[in-house]
Amino acid sequence: MTAEVVTVPPATPVLSIARLLAERGISAVPVLDGTGKLLGIVTEADLIRRLAGEADQPASWFANLFASAERDAARFARAHGATAADLMTTDLASVSPETPAAEVAKLMEDRNIRRVLVVQDGRLLGLVSRADLLRALVAPKHEDLDLSDDRIRIAVLAAMRKQPWADTFYTLVDVKNGVVELNGFSRSAEVQRALRVLAENVPGVKGVEDRSTPMPAYLYAAG
């Protein structure tokens, strides 16, 4: 996560927030009150919505049939507000410092957002952006591990048993000097590719060699 996060108080004018984002080259600022409590976040999307709100047209009579006074009032305040408190999003996507990177990535994907706030006891600790996740993805993972071949093999087989598409009956796993060897029969190229990825993600694995051959037709029929 990024620990040094630019923040603003709720009374910050919209124009000041826009300047801050442009000058710092950032896309969002969390909003904190005087005690440091996290209140919300103002993003580029909020500012664009504010700009677009100036050109709002009255809703049609048909749309008014399904209107919600609370929703429309909140939308108006965010579209025409003058301060961070007016514009900010309060339905925050946040995680704790212990949340695994995979869960953070899933939260971003599910909610279609670009950043997640790291919060503990209502206090902002930092921010995880898509760029942070990419850095974590390319960071070295297992180079410092020196596990025995037997332990690696057991770990690979355990990981395979968790996947319904992984065939531990026809696929034989061996490990030599940290390199996983896949022997036996393969059901498809996609399965073999997934097996390679699975093995590569097991701690201690230094490489993967796929020596499997296509499964014979009589084994397909037997299965």
HELIX and SHEET records of a PDB file:
HELIX    1   1 VAL A   14  ARG A   24  1                                  11    
HELIX    2   2 GLU A   44  GLY A   53  1                                  10    
HELIX    3   3 TRP A   61  LEU A   65  1                                   5    
HELIX    4   4 ALA A   69  HIS A   80  1                                  12    
HELIX    5   5 ALA A   84  LEU A   87  1                                   4    
HELIX    6   6 ALA A  101  ARG A  111  1                                  11    
HELIX    7   7 ARG A  130  VAL A  138  1                                   9    
HELIX    8   8 ASP A  149  ARG A  161  1                                  13    
HELIX    9   9 ALA A  189  GLU A  200  1                                  12    
HELIX   10  10 ALA A  217  ALA A  222  1                                   6    
SHEET    1   A 2 ALA A  28  LEU A  32  0                                        
SHEET    2   A 2 LEU A  38  THR A  43 -1                                        
SHEET    1   B 3 SER A  94  VAL A  95  0                                        
SHEET    2   B 3 ARG A 115  GLN A 120  1                                        
SHEET    3   B 3 ARG A 123  SER A 129 -1                                        
SHEET    1   C 3 THR A 171  LYS A 176  0                                        
SHEET    2   C 3 VAL A 179  SER A 186 -1                                        
SHEET    3   C 3 GLY A 207  ASP A 210  1                                        
SHEET    1   D 3 THR A 171  LYS A 176  0                                        
SHEET    2   D 3 VAL A 179  SER A 186 -1                                        
SHEET    3   D 3 THR A 213  PRO A 214  1                                        
END                                                                             
